[in-house]
Amino acid sequence: MQSVRGKLVLLVMLATLAGCASFSSRPVGNRNVPQPPKSVDLDRYLGRWFELYRYEAPFQKDCEAVVADYSMNPDGSIRVLNSCRKVSVDGRATSATGKARVVDPATNAKLKVTFFWPFYGDYWVLDHDDNYQWSIVGEPSGRYLWVLSRSAHPADDVRQMLRQRVASLGYDWSIVRQTRHP
């Protein structure tokens, strides 16, 4: 008879393998993700961000009206609250709370984020507006991309500029998904 601990270890191993299989089957939209060129002022980065575009991810399937709220925890880590509406902009609300920590204190542009300890993902701020009105976020595998804005409905010229910046970073625009907001 297996112990409870043995069953838990087996469950974690199976979940990890399933996650790796799902991760490796995701399309690579950028085979040469650049290093973040700019430092990030965390105090200015905190607050509410609206997702404008993304590479579809299993954990965001059918999400619309995606919002990320970042705030500082007392221990210096960053509280991450991601929320969305399922299927439509007025669909069922869902959210996930996580924690981020800076892994490159020289620039604050590289972080690790977890929503389910002990599993962490990379979060690289690849570009951002000098006034922190928009941000382009990726990670080293090139399988994930998020384009964020302080406004759910930025002007068309801002959207076009962001599309060009995403392409200039080497991302394949053909697999980008636009996020709808009310």
Residue pairs with C-beta under 8 A, 6 or more apart in sequence:
2 10
16 119
19 119
22 58
23 141
23 143
26 55
26 57
26 143
27 55
27 143
27 172
27 175
28 141
28 142
28 143
29 55
29 142
29 143
29 145
29 171
29 172
29 175
29 176
30 138
30 142
30 145
30 169
30 170
30 171
30 172
31 142
31 170
32 142
32 170
33 124
33 126
33 138
33 139
33 140
33 141
33 142
33 169
33 170
34 126
34 169
34 170
36 104
36 107
36 109
36 110
36 124
36 125
36 126
36 127
37 126
37 127
38 107
38 109
38 125
38 127
38 128
39 106
39 107
39 108
39 109
40 107
40 108
40 109
40 125
40 128
41 108
41 132
42 72
42 78
42 102
42 108
44 132
45 70
45 108
45 125
45 128
45 132
45 135
46 70
46 71
46 72
46 78
47 69
47 70
47 71
47 150
48 67
48 68
48 69
48 150
49 67
49 68
49 69
49 70
49 135
49 148
49 149
49 150
50 66
50 67
50 148
50 149
50 150
50 151
50 152
50 179
50 181
51 66
51 67
51 68
51 146
51 147
51 148
51 179
52 147
52 148
52 149
52 154
52 159
52 162
52 178
52 179
53 145
53 146
53 147
53 162
53 163
53 166
53 176
53 177
53 178
53 179
54 60
54 66
54 144
54 145
54 146
54 147
54 176
54 177
54 179
55 143
55 144
55 145
55 146
55 175
55 176
55 177
56 175
56 177
57 144
59 96
59 115
60 66
60 84
62 86
62 87
63 84
63 85
63 86
63 94
63 179
64 84
64 85
64 86
64 87
64 88
64 89
64 91
64 179
64 180
64 181
65 84
65 85
65 89
65 152
65 179
65 180
65 181
65 182
66 82
66 83
66 84
66 179
67 82
67 83
67 84
68 80
68 81
68 82
68 83
68 148
69 79
69 80
69 81
69 82
69 83
70 78
70 79
70 80
70 81
70 100
71 78
71 79
71 81
72 78
72 79
73 79
73 99
77 99
77 100
77 101
78 99
78 100
78 101
78 111
79 97
79 98
79 99
80 97
80 98
80 99
80 100
80 113
80 115
81 95
81 96
81 97
81 98
82 95
82 96
82 97
82 98
82 115
83 93
83 94
83 95
83 96
84 93
84 94
84 95
85 91
85 92
85 93
85 94
86 92
86 93
86 94
88 180
89 180
89 181
89 182
90 182
96 115
97 115
98 113
98 114
98 115
99 113
99 114
100 111
100 112
100 113
100 114
100 123
101 111
101 112
102 108
102 110
102 111
103 110
103 111
103 112
104 110
108 125
109 124
109 125
109 126
110 122
110 123
110 124
110 125
111 122
111 123
111 124
111 125
112 120
112 121
112 122
112 123
113 120
113 121
113 122
113 123
114 120
114 121
121 139
121 144
122 139
122 140
123 137
123 139
124 137
124 138
124 139
124 140
125 135
125 136
125 137
126 136
126 137
126 138
126 169
127 135
127 136
127 165
127 169
128 134
128 135
128 136
129 135
132 150
133 149
133 150
133 151
133 154
134 147
134 148
134 149
134 150
134 154
134 158
134 162
135 147
135 148
135 149
136 145
136 146
136 147
136 148
136 162
136 165
136 166
136 169
137 145
137 146
137 147
137 148
138 144
138 145
138 146
138 169
138 171
142 170
142 171
145 166
145 171
145 176
147 162
147 166
147 176
149 158
149 162
152 181
152 182
153 181
154 162
163 173
166 173
166 176
167 173
